[in-house]
Amino acid sequence: MKRVFLTGASSGIGLAIAKLLVAQGYEVWGTSRNLERIQKLPGLHAVGLDLTDRLSIEEAFNTALADADHFDVLINNAGAGHFDPAELLPMESIASQFQILVFGQIQLMQLALRHMQARGDGLVINVTSLASRLPVPFMAAYNASKAALAAFTMSIQLELADSRVHIVDLQPADISTEFNQSVIKTTNIDRYSTKIAKTWKIVERNMKKAPSPHLVARHVLKLINTVRPPPRITVGDVFQSKIAPLIFRFLPQGVRLWGLRRYYRL
Ligand SMILES: NC(=O)c1ccc[n+]([C@@H]2O[C@H](COP(=O)([O-])OP(=O)(O)OC[C@H]3O[C@@H](n4cnc5c(N)ncnc54)[C@H](OP(=O)(O)O)[C@@H]3O)[C@@H](O)[C@H]2O)c1
């Protein structure tokens, strides 16, 4: 049965993926910064990993690999966001977002690819976000990080054209998880307070009515069982995952900005 390395297996999308995969008989090495947060399930092996720490990433992957013997699938899922005006975002916060959502993920992807290329087979699923294409206001570093990982993923897909190692960019739209609870907000400045409050209200409303993370888990299971997985999939409710991106694709940039400002009531 396939062996999977899955980051962020302690909650939300990662937890749903871990549960579904082990229920199907897969062996999953699932990560958290706190081992206690990984559910005790048959087939789910807890791994300590902090994406802010390069050494932790390398050690976690290599230790899990030694335990597992090989990985058929890497799912780069872990992530967290900032919510602040772009104009005032401290450089440290931007760097932190890029470390967690881009550099850490690329490091893991390279570790996995080295080993998958040697075996001549494998699948990497990078969980980016629809925000890479339809940015959420006050999440500039998050949006930019997700767009960077999406572009990096597309570049690797070009380079691996003749390989049996496949890379998928999985872009969730809003999915109901604990993501908003861990979003870091630092700035409280009058000039932006009304806009921030309006946007956050919509972000929270969307999260409440969003589909469950099991929807993403079911798509992941399908990807793992597909011989030629698609390069990119978008997962969410029909409007966010199908209609909005389709309309957006054909609009001039000015109209896109107008539409997004209207949507967030800015
Ligand atoms: N929910 C959505 O609407 C949505 C939409 C688009 C994309 N996404 C993406 O989907 C992925 C999963 O998010 P989620 O919604 O499931 O959120 P979540 O419920 O908050 O789960 C986030 C996971 O990431 C882990 N994590 C956070 N910071 C980490 C760090 N510095 N190092 C290692 N692990 C870290 C957490 O583990 P510990 O705290 O236990 O360490 C947790 O398991 C993220 O990449 C997110 O950007 C989510």
The ligand as a Gaussian input file, in Angstrom:
#p B3LYP/6-31G(d) Opt

LIG

0 1
 N       -9.215000      26.607000       4.689000
 C       -9.203000      27.299000       3.562000
 O      -10.202000      27.981000       3.222000
 C       -8.000000      27.257000       2.643000
 C       -8.137000      27.837000       1.375000
 C       -7.055000      27.809000       0.519000
 C       -5.867000      27.206000       0.896000
 N       -5.753000      26.650000       2.144000
 C       -4.482000      26.039000       2.499000
 O       -4.705000      24.725000       2.966000
 C       -3.657000      24.349000       3.858000
 C       -4.260000      23.765000       5.131000
 O       -4.980000      24.776000       5.805000
 P       -6.257000      24.487000       6.740000
 O       -7.348000      25.322000       6.234000
 O       -6.446000      23.034000       6.909000
 O       -5.762000      25.183000       8.086000
 P       -5.610000      24.646000       9.605000
 O       -6.805000      23.876000      10.004000
 O       -5.235000      25.856000      10.388000
 O       -4.359000      23.652000       9.504000
 C       -3.066000      24.143000       9.266000
 C       -2.066000      23.025000       9.449000
 O       -0.754000      23.555000       9.139000
 C        0.109000      23.281000      10.240000
 N        1.052000      24.406000      10.406000
 C        0.744000      25.717000      10.572000
 N        1.884000      26.437000      10.700000
 C        2.910000      25.563000      10.591000
 C        4.323000      25.687000      10.643000
 N        4.939000      26.864000      10.861000
 N        5.086000      24.565000      10.516000
 C        4.502000      23.354000      10.336000
 N        3.177000      23.171000      10.281000
 C        2.380000      24.267000      10.402000
 C       -0.773000      23.117000      11.462000
 O       -0.130000      22.211000      12.343000
 P        0.264000      22.517000      13.889000
 O       -0.394000      23.809000      14.281000
 O       -0.289000      21.335000      14.625000
 O        1.749000      22.563000      13.856000
 C       -2.031000      22.491000      10.876000
 O       -1.931000      21.086000      10.828000
 C       -2.832000      25.615000       4.094000
 O       -1.680000      25.599000       3.272000
 C       -3.764000      26.728000       3.645000
 O       -3.058000      27.877000       3.221000
 C       -6.799000      26.667000       3.028000

